[in-house]
Amino acid sequence: MPRAVFCLACAIGHVACASAVPSEIAYVAQRVNNVRRGEMARPPVETFRIYEPTAEWSYAHGARLARFKGRFLAMFANCQRDEGQCGSRVLISESDDGAAWTEPHVLLPPQHGKASDLALYAGGFIEEGGKLHAYVFGGEFPADKLRGPNVRPLKDGFASRSAWMFVTEDGRKWTGPTPIPYW
């Protein structure tokens, strides 16, 4: 029976993976999510760091994970500080075993808008026709709502949105970015 890989990621750049046969997926999800008195059942997991924040790029969030052609890929947004900041970028890292990860490299560098740099977000992966597609979304905040140069507003949404697609056949070399309509 085929096995599925569960991957969970958090803002500080750790990834936890556990594998199970499909019939166990619903059982594990139910056991983890049910509120019970006493100890909550937890599947066995291991955690591995895929990104070490730097002084200049101190915040990572919104990790999206995929398994493609026998390798793991992790794509995530990376900000200089705080979540969803103007001038963020999207990084990607690869692993053969889910434990040892390549040094993340820039998939999409900061993008400039009319009033500010865009806030970028890792959108996710879709495999189709033997290729893996990675999607990145971005938004520009309204000029009159910025709290300073490139400082995002606290509550207001985007004035404009953008989307890009990247494609790989091997999980290592990517083509793109190709702008796509934001729906």
Disulfide bonds with the S-S distance in Angstrom:
none
